[in-house]
Amino acid sequence: MNSQVQTEERAFEAALGDAVREVDSLIDRLIPVPPGPEARVFEAMRYAALGPGKRLRPFLVLQSARLFHVARRSALQVGAAVEMVHAYSLVHDDLPAMDDSDLRRGRATCHKQFDDATAVLAGDGLLTLAFEVLAHADTHGDPAVRCELVSALALAAGNQGMVGGQMFDLIAEHRPDLDIGAITRLQRLKTGALIAFSCEAGAILGKAPHEVRMALRGYAHDLGLAFQIADDLLDVEGSSDATGKPVGQDAVAGKATFVSILGAERARAQARLLVDQAVAHLDIFDANTELLRQTARFVVERHA
């Protein structure tokens, strides 16, 4: 490995570490635990949102915002909101009615740490708080920008995005015959929609023109699919110790995935192709996009 590559990797790791610390610090301030009986749901929300994690989606918000010279505070507000929505989705995804998982990010899932009802309420609390954060004046001085962020996140997280994808995923457990087109659509909804919002949020904050927004959408589309293929590979080849969650569940459930359809080697090659396509979308920008390029590479090379 040459010194230039090592320098770039160190810069990426440092930037990702900074994002984790800043986003977690903001979430810590946004979810204080009040006195009274309702404190338990606040504790569960904090448990879910502040657990170990890469904070990839907030990092994408921060990096896309840098392209348009958006104030760090504004980008962090959006990043925190996205992480809350992501955390809510994991809490609900782990419930007995969904994937029935006991382990997430190397520790007990929210419903195991607390109870099923509290976990449902914690997810609800995180989802609604995310929109409160986006609507706050700290996120952007222009109310029209805040409204656009609220609308875009609602679309990404709702029935035409992540929620619709989760429904599709539940059905897929009983449809091992799904083809690659159906699996691609499933993952574009379940995983890709929130990643796409994270990438485009910087452009919304910066009031960027349509052309560059489309470039970020293209980047996000390919990044999201590469991310899911890497996840599918980890479910087959990884370990619970490394990933922090159960592995092998897709095979046990007989669920169709990129890996079950393509095989591990073809899936890995497809992920690398998607990364190349993702970074090509960034050529339109004059600004330094190296950290976004490094993110795409990190997504397929990660071990957790």
BALUM-376738 format. One record per residue (C-alpha): residue number from 1; x, y, z. Coordinates in nm, 3 decimals. Layout:
N
    k        x        y        z
  NUM        X        Y        Z
...
END
This chain:
304
    k        x        y        z
    1    0.000    0.000    0.000
    2    0.151    0.333   -0.106
    3    0.176    0.637    0.121
    4   -0.092    0.830   -0.070
    5   -0.350    0.558   -0.014
    6   -0.253    0.532    0.354
    7   -0.289    0.909    0.394
    8   -0.632    0.904    0.233
    9   -0.746    0.614    0.452
   10   -0.626    0.788    0.768
   11   -0.810    1.105    0.663
   12   -1.127    0.904    0.606
   13   -1.102    0.727    0.941
   14   -1.040    1.057    1.120
   15   -1.336    1.225    0.949
   16   -1.563    0.930    1.027
   17   -1.451    0.934    1.390
   18   -1.519    1.307    1.415
   19   -1.867    1.254    1.273
   20   -1.945    0.982    1.527
   21   -1.839    1.203    1.817
   22   -2.022    1.514    1.696
   23   -2.344    1.338    1.602
   24   -2.352    1.141    1.928
   25   -2.288    1.457    2.126
   26   -2.581    1.628    1.957
   27   -2.814    1.330    2.003
   28   -2.711    1.319    2.369
   29   -2.827    1.680    2.406
   30   -3.145    1.626    2.205
   31   -3.264    1.331    2.418
   32   -3.223    1.429    2.783
   33   -3.393    1.202    3.036
   34   -3.670    1.390    3.221
   35   -3.807    1.305    3.565
   36   -4.130    1.108    3.586
   37   -4.269    0.781    3.450
   38   -4.193    0.874    3.088
   39   -3.820    0.861    3.164
   40   -3.810    0.494    3.066
   41   -3.894    0.562    2.702
   42   -3.627    0.835    2.688
   43   -3.374    0.588    2.826
   44   -3.472    0.336    2.559
   45   -3.446    0.600    2.287
   46   -3.096    0.688    2.403
   47   -3.001    0.321    2.421
   48   -3.106    0.274    2.059
   49   -2.970    0.598    1.912
   50   -2.640    0.616    2.103
   51   -2.537    0.252    2.072
   52   -2.215    0.157    1.892
   53   -2.227    0.226    1.521
   54   -2.052    0.373    1.218
   55   -2.296    0.666    1.177
   56   -2.263    0.621    0.801
   57   -2.581    0.806    0.713
   58   -2.496    1.120    0.916
   59   -2.147    1.105    0.767
   60   -2.298    1.115    0.418
   61   -2.506    1.418    0.519
   62   -2.196    1.596    0.648
   63   -1.991    1.517    0.339
   64   -2.261    1.612    0.091
   65   -2.314    1.937    0.284
   66   -1.941    2.018    0.255
   67   -1.978    2.027   -0.123
   68   -2.206    2.329   -0.088
   69   -2.032    2.503    0.204
   70   -2.323    2.440    0.439
   71   -2.270    2.533    0.804
   72   -2.158    2.235    1.012
   73   -2.432    2.294    1.270
   74   -2.704    2.264    1.005
   75   -2.556    1.945    0.863
   76   -2.523    1.794    1.211
   77   -2.890    1.862    1.284
   78   -2.990    1.672    0.971
   79   -2.737    1.400    1.044
   80   -2.879    1.350    1.392
   81   -3.232    1.332    1.251
   82   -3.129    1.068    0.997
   83   -2.956    0.862    1.264
   84   -3.271    0.873    1.479
   85   -3.478    0.742    1.189
   86   -3.220    0.470    1.121
   87   -3.214    0.372    1.491
   88   -3.594    0.358    1.503
   89   -3.596    0.127    1.202
   90   -3.348   -0.109    1.369
   91   -3.547   -0.118    1.693
   92   -3.865   -0.213    1.508
   93   -3.682   -0.449    1.271
   94   -3.547   -0.647    1.568
   95   -3.888   -0.698    1.733
   96   -4.037   -1.049    1.762
   97   -4.303   -0.953    1.507
   98   -4.029   -0.874    1.252
   99   -3.683   -1.038    1.258
  100   -3.696   -1.141    1.626
  101   -3.329   -1.060    1.690
  102   -3.162   -1.062    2.031
  103   -2.835   -0.896    1.925
  104   -2.766   -0.561    1.758
  105   -2.435   -0.373    1.741
  106   -2.277   -0.622    1.977
  107   -2.528   -0.591    2.259
  108   -2.886   -0.676    2.350
  109   -3.151   -0.536    2.119
  110   -3.378   -0.265    2.258
  111   -3.673   -0.496    2.326
  112   -3.444   -0.737    2.511
  113   -3.283   -0.462    2.716
  114   -3.621   -0.310    2.803
  115   -3.936   -0.487    2.676
  116   -4.139   -0.512    2.354
  117   -4.383   -0.231    2.434
  118   -4.109    0.010    2.543
  119   -3.911   -0.070    2.227
  120   -4.213    0.010    2.009
  121   -4.258    0.342    2.189
  122   -3.884    0.419    2.172
  123   -3.893    0.369    1.795
  124   -4.200    0.590    1.767
  125   -4.030    0.853    1.981
  126   -3.714    0.855    1.770
  127   -3.909    0.881    1.445
  128   -4.120    1.175    1.559
  129   -3.826    1.352    1.725
  130   -3.635    1.336    1.395
  131   -3.897    1.553    1.227
  132   -3.904    1.792    1.522
  133   -3.527    1.836    1.476
  134   -3.559    1.900    1.102
  135   -3.834    2.157    1.161
  136   -3.625    2.350    1.416
  137   -3.471    2.684    1.317
  138   -3.125    2.551    1.411
  139   -3.143    2.323    1.107
  140   -3.173    2.607    0.854
  141   -3.276    2.971    0.859
  142   -3.504    2.929    0.556
  143   -3.839    2.764    0.645
  144   -3.876    2.645    0.284
  145   -3.555    2.443    0.316
  146   -3.674    2.291    0.643
  147   -4.006    2.197    0.480
  148   -3.823    2.034    0.189
  149   -3.607    1.833    0.429
  150   -3.915    1.716    0.622
  151   -4.090    1.616    0.300
  152   -3.786    1.437    0.157
  153   -3.719    1.240    0.477
  154   -4.087    1.146    0.510
  155   -4.078    1.009    0.155
  156   -3.755    0.817    0.218
  157   -3.871    0.669    0.550
  158   -4.237    0.602    0.469
  159   -4.444    0.358    0.269
  160   -4.280    0.462   -0.059
  161   -3.937    0.408    0.094
  162   -3.806    0.226    0.400
  163   -4.143    0.111    0.540
  164   -4.251   -0.018    0.201
  165   -3.919   -0.197    0.169
  166   -3.964   -0.361    0.509
  167   -4.305   -0.489    0.402
  168   -4.149   -0.623    0.082
  169   -3.875   -0.788    0.292
  170   -4.127   -0.966    0.514
  171   -4.302   -1.102    0.206
  172   -3.964   -1.205    0.059
  173   -3.913   -1.447    0.348
  174   -4.181   -1.661    0.185
  175   -4.066   -1.597   -0.173
  176   -3.726   -1.762   -0.234
  177   -3.805   -1.745   -0.607
  178   -3.763   -1.366   -0.627
  179   -3.534   -1.259   -0.910
  180   -3.250   -1.007   -0.903
  181   -3.477   -0.725   -1.024
  182   -3.717   -0.777   -0.735
  183   -3.435   -0.795   -0.480
  184   -3.282   -0.478   -0.621
  185   -3.613   -0.294   -0.586
  186   -3.659   -0.428   -0.232
  187   -3.321   -0.299   -0.122
  188   -3.361    0.035   -0.298
  189   -3.666    0.088   -0.078
  190   -3.555   -0.068    0.250
  191   -3.192    0.047    0.260
  192   -3.131    0.275   -0.036
  193   -3.401    0.535    0.022
  194   -3.255    0.659    0.353
  195   -2.902    0.655    0.210
  196   -3.029    0.856   -0.087
  197   -3.183    1.115    0.145
  198   -2.858    1.138    0.340
  199   -2.663    1.211    0.022
  200   -2.913    1.462   -0.115
  201   -2.969    1.642    0.216
  202   -2.652    1.847    0.171
  203   -2.779    1.966   -0.166
  204   -3.114    2.061   -0.013
  205   -2.940    2.254    0.265
  206   -2.719    2.426    0.006
  207   -3.010    2.501   -0.233
  208   -2.814    2.327   -0.506
  209   -2.939    2.303   -0.867
  210   -3.112    1.997   -1.012
  211   -2.810    1.870   -1.204
  212   -2.591    1.819   -0.900
  213   -2.877    1.671   -0.700
  214   -2.919    1.409   -0.971
  215   -2.547    1.330   -0.950
  216   -2.579    1.273   -0.575
  217   -2.885    1.055   -0.629
  218   -2.689    0.845   -0.877
  219   -2.404    0.811   -0.629
  220   -2.648    0.715   -0.353
  221   -2.831    0.461   -0.568
  222   -2.514    0.269   -0.650
  223   -2.375    0.311   -0.297
  224   -2.695    0.176   -0.140
  225   -2.694   -0.138   -0.354
  226   -2.323   -0.197   -0.289
  227   -2.391   -0.155    0.085
  228   -2.665   -0.419    0.077
  229   -2.456   -0.666   -0.121
  230   -2.179   -0.623    0.137
  231   -2.438   -0.686    0.411
  232   -2.555   -1.002    0.235
  233   -2.195   -1.121    0.208
  234   -2.138   -1.054    0.578
  235   -2.448   -1.257    0.662
  236   -2.292   -1.551    0.475
  237   -1.921   -1.507    0.549
  238   -1.906   -1.296    0.865
  239   -1.935   -1.379    1.234
  240   -2.158   -1.243    1.507
  241   -1.850   -1.126    1.696
  242   -1.741   -0.913    1.400
  243   -2.079   -0.786    1.283
  244   -2.238   -0.739    1.626
  245   -2.560   -0.910    1.512
  246   -2.676   -1.263    1.425
  247   -2.549   -1.402    1.092
  248   -2.681   -1.674    0.865
  249   -3.043   -1.577    0.922
  250   -3.125   -1.519    0.554
  251   -3.018   -1.872    0.463
  252   -3.214   -2.022    0.754
  253   -3.523   -1.828    0.645
  254   -3.471   -1.934    0.283
  255   -3.478   -1.568    0.179
  256   -3.362   -1.464   -0.166
  257   -3.065   -1.225   -0.149
  258   -2.802   -1.091   -0.387
  259   -2.567   -1.365   -0.267
  260   -2.819   -1.650   -0.294
  261   -2.898   -1.547   -0.652
  262   -2.555   -1.444   -0.779
  263   -2.323   -1.647   -0.559
  264   -2.058   -1.489   -0.336
  265   -1.796   -1.415   -0.602
  266   -2.034   -1.263   -0.856
  267   -2.201   -1.061   -0.580
  268   -1.862   -0.931   -0.464
  269   -1.771   -0.835   -0.821
  270   -2.107   -0.660   -0.863
  271   -2.048   -0.460   -0.544
  272   -1.710   -0.343   -0.674
  273   -1.867   -0.243   -1.006
  274   -2.133   -0.044   -0.821
  275   -1.862    0.137   -0.623
  276   -1.689    0.235   -0.946
  277   -2.019    0.364   -1.083
  278   -2.092    0.552   -0.761
  279   -1.764    0.741   -0.759
  280   -1.801    0.825   -1.129
  281   -2.113    1.026   -1.045
  282   -1.893    1.258   -0.836
  283   -1.685    1.372   -1.133
  284   -1.929    1.657   -1.190
  285   -1.815    1.834   -0.872
  286   -1.528    2.082   -0.859
  287   -1.505    2.042   -0.479
  288   -1.297    1.776   -0.309
  289   -1.503    1.456   -0.309
  290   -1.232    1.221   -0.183
  291   -1.411    1.142    0.143
  292   -1.727    1.044   -0.046
  293   -1.515    0.826   -0.274
  294   -1.353    0.667    0.030
  295   -1.698    0.605    0.177
  296   -1.796    0.400   -0.127
  297   -1.483    0.188   -0.093
  298   -1.535    0.150    0.282
  299   -1.888    0.019    0.227
  300   -1.769   -0.288    0.036
  301   -1.449   -0.348    0.231
  302   -1.596   -0.332    0.583
  303   -1.610   -0.636    0.807
  304   -1.903   -0.525    1.025
END
